[in-house]
Amino acid sequence: MSSTYDPCYVCLTFVALSESVLSECCGGKTCKECLRYHIEEKVTQGIVQIICPFENCDGVLSETVIKEISDEEIWKKYVKFKVDRDPNSSVKTCPNCAMVFRKQPLKEQDQQNVCATKSKKKEKKEQISKDCKIVCEECKFVWCFDCHAPWHYGISCEKFCKGDTSLRIWARNRGALTRNATQCPKCRVYIQRISGCDSMACSRCQTQFCYRCGRHFRGNRFLGDHHDALSVFGCKYKYKPDNPTQRKAARGALLSAKVLALPFVAGAAAGAGCVVLGLGIFIVPAYVSYKVIKKRKNAK
């Protein structure tokens, strides 16, 4: 093979030197297409610590490599997931379009003004609120930097996220085909889906849940799982989403039938097992005796 080509140790083909990438951690060689697919798969899963694609290497790909290999959409997702994984970061993403914002610290003069008005709660509150208000340059969405929610002047972040209905209304986006956001069922952070299916993994706590109904993925072989229309663990949008009474009645009836049928199924299985065992006790010795007698007759 010509020296103008390099082997890819992932897809086992030869590629041009311009399409070959040398791993910084283990020295392995791969083509840009394989590495791009590896990065895209991990980023889509919400993973920002991307391990080297080679099996025996635990090295982490650098951001320089990820940015160079990835297309613009995957790079934006990577930056968003990385920013959102750090709850104490001074850098956050717009909850509407995922554009990255960095919170600028208060100027020295502003800090002095806040300290001077410490006894005046209203002035202090207005100063802090003004500092938290963000207007996205990309989509013009107005949001609060501290709690990562739509702007809520005059209400604390805790009260707004805990009990205010406007955030929930915005997240559910009633009347539209898709939600604006869904809360993680474990850590309660709001998550937006840019594209893909309803299976989501929270980038903060790694909880897997359904983006459409916001519930954990649960299930077993006997009762079914989240994707079964008539399972008690099924997504409410899989069967009669506009009629919860009929949905619960149908799923409850099926669950009751399975529970009632369980003793009969178990009894039938136990009976079949006993029959097989009994036949084995009688048939096997008889068969062995028959073979022994036949062998002796042939020997004579």
N, C-alpha and C positions, 0 to 999 in steps of 0.2 A: 504493500500500500504506500502511496506517495506520502512524503513528509508534509504535504499541505493538508493532511487529514489527521484527525485525532479520534481515538475510540471513545464511545460513550459506554461506561460500565453499567448503565441502567437499562437501556434498550438494546445494548450489544450491537450497535451499528457504528459506522464511521461517518464523521461529519467534518465540515470545513473548520479550520482553525478559528475562524471568526465566530463560529457557532458553538465552540467548545468552552466550558467553564471549569477551572481548576479549583477544587475545594480547598479553602484556607486551613481547615482543621485536620484533614487526613490526606490531602494530596490526590484524592480521587478525581477522575475526569467524567464529566457528564455534559450532555448537550443542553443548550438553552431551553429547548422545547420540553424535555423531561423535568428540568429544574423548575420551569415556569408552571408546569402542571402540579408538581409537588407543593410549591408555595401556594398556588391557588386553592388546592384542596384543603390545606391546613388553615388558611385564612378564612375560607368559607365556614369552617367549623369553629371559628372564633379563637384559634390558637395563634398566639403572637410569639411564643418561644419556639421557633421552627427548627427542628433538629435536622441535621445533615441527612440526605436521602440514602446514604450508604448504611448497610445493616450493622456493621461493626463499629460505627462512629457515633458518639454522643455529642458532638460539637453542635453549636447553635449558629445558624446563618446570621451574618451581620446585616444591619439595616441597609448598608451600601449595596450589598448583593441583592437583597430583596427589592429595593427600589429600582435597581438597574434592570432586573429580569422581569419584574411584574409590569402589567399594563396599568394605566392610570386608575381604573376602577378598583382593581385589587389593592393597589397601594393606598387608596383612600380608605378602604375597608380596614386594612392593616393598621393605619394610623388611628382610626376611630376606635377599634378594639383595644389598642394599646393604651390610648388615653382613658377610655372608660374603665379599664381594669384597675386604675389607680384612683381610689375615691378621694384622696387628699391632694390630688394634683392641682396645680394652678393652671393647667391646660385642660379644656373640655371641648366637646363637640356640640354643635347646634343640634337640638333634639328634632329639628325638622328636616335638615338637609345634610347633617354630619360634617359641616365645615368646622375646622379647628379654630378655637379662640384661646388666647392667652390672657389671663387676668392681670392687668397692670396694677402694681402696688400703689397705694395712696402716696401722693407727693408729700414732702415734709410739711408744707404749709397747710395741706388738707388735714394731716394728722394732728397738727397743733389746733386747728379749728375744731376737730372732733373732740379732743381732750378739753378744750376750753368750754365746750357746750355739753360736757358730760352730765351736768345736772339738769339740762333741758332735754328730756327724753325725746320730744318731738323733733327737734332739730337734729339730734344725733341719728334718729331713725331715718329721717329724710336723707341725710348724708350717706348712710350705709346703703340704703335702698338705691340711691342714685348710682353708687359704685357697682352694685350687683346687676343692674339693668343692662342687657345686651341686645342690640339690634343687629341681626345677622346681615352682613353685607351681600350675601349670596341670594337668600330668599326673603329677606326683610322680616323674618319672624322675630318677635320680641319675646325674650325669655330671661329667666333668672339664673345667674351663673352659680349661685350657691346650691340650689336644690335641683337644678337641671330641669325645671318645669316652665310652663308658660308664665309670663310676667304677672305678678300678683301684688300690686302696690297697696300698701296699707295692711297687708296680712303677712304674718310671719311664715317662713318656709315650712315649719313644723305643722302649723294649723292648716295651711293650704294643702300640703301633701297628704295629711291625715284625714281631713274631713271636708274639704271644699269639693263641690260637685263639678265645677267647671273643668278641672283637670281630667276627671273621669269622662265627662262628656266629650272633651277634645280627643281623648285616647280611643274611645269607642267609635267615634265618627259615625253615628247612626245615620242611616239613609245612603251611605256609600258602600261600595263593594268590599273595601278593606278597611281595617282599623288604622288609626294613626300610630298607636303604640299599644303594647300589652305589658302588664306588670308581671315580673318574675314571681311565681308562687312562693318562693323561699325568701329572697332578700327584698322583694317588693320594689325593685328598681324598674323604671319604665324602659322597655326595649322596643326599638323600631326595626322593622324588617324592610330591607331595601329590595330584595328579590329572593326567589326560592320557594320551598315548600313550607308547610306549617310546623315542621319539626324544628324547634329552637333549642339552643344551648346558651344559657346565661354566661356572658363573658366574665362576670364578677364572681359567681358562686358555682358555675358549671352545672347548674340544675337543668335537666332536659324537660321541656314542657311543650304543650301545643300552643302555637301563637294565636290560633283562632279562638279557642275557648279559655286559655290561660291555666289549664289544669296539668298536673303531673302526668307522665306516661306510666300507667299501671296496667297490670293484667296477668293472667296465667292461662294455662291450656284449658282448664275446665270452664272458667268464667269469661274467657275472651280478653281482648285488649282494647286499647284506645281507638283502634281503627275499625272495630266491629260495630255495626249499626245498632244491634240489639243487646250488646254487652252492658253491664252496669258500669263498666269502666270506660265505655265508649264516649267519644266526643258528642256533645249535644247537637252539633251541626251535621252529624252523620244521619240523624233520624228525627224528623219532625221538629226542627228548631223553633218553629213558631207555635208549637203546641206542647209545652212541657208536661201537661197532665197526661196526655196520651202516650208520650214518650216514656215517662216514668212507669205508667201502667203496663205498657208492653214489655219493657225491660224487667219490671218486677215479676210479671207473669212468667217470663222465660226463666228467670232466676229461680222462682218457686218450683217450676217444673223440673229443672235440673236438680235442685236439692231433693225433691220428692223421688226422683228417679234414681238418685245416687244409691240408696240401699238396695234397690232391685238390680241395678247394674253390678254393684259389688257382690251381691248374692249370686247372681248368674256367673260372674267371673270365678267366684270361689267354688260354685258347683261344678263348673267346667274344669277347674283345676283338680278337684277331687276325682272327677270321672277319669281324667287323663292319668292321674296318679294311680287310681285303682286299676285301670287297664294296664298300666305299666307294670304293676305288681304281679298281675296274672299272666300277661302276654309275654313279657320278657323271659321269665323262667321257662315257660312252655316252649318258646322259640329256641332258647338255648338247648333245652333237653332234646327237641326235635333234631337240631343240627348235630348234637353229639351222637344220637342213635343212628342217624343216617350215615355219619362218618364211620361208625363201627361196622355197619352193614356193608358199606363199600370196601372196608378193609378186609372182610371175610371173602 
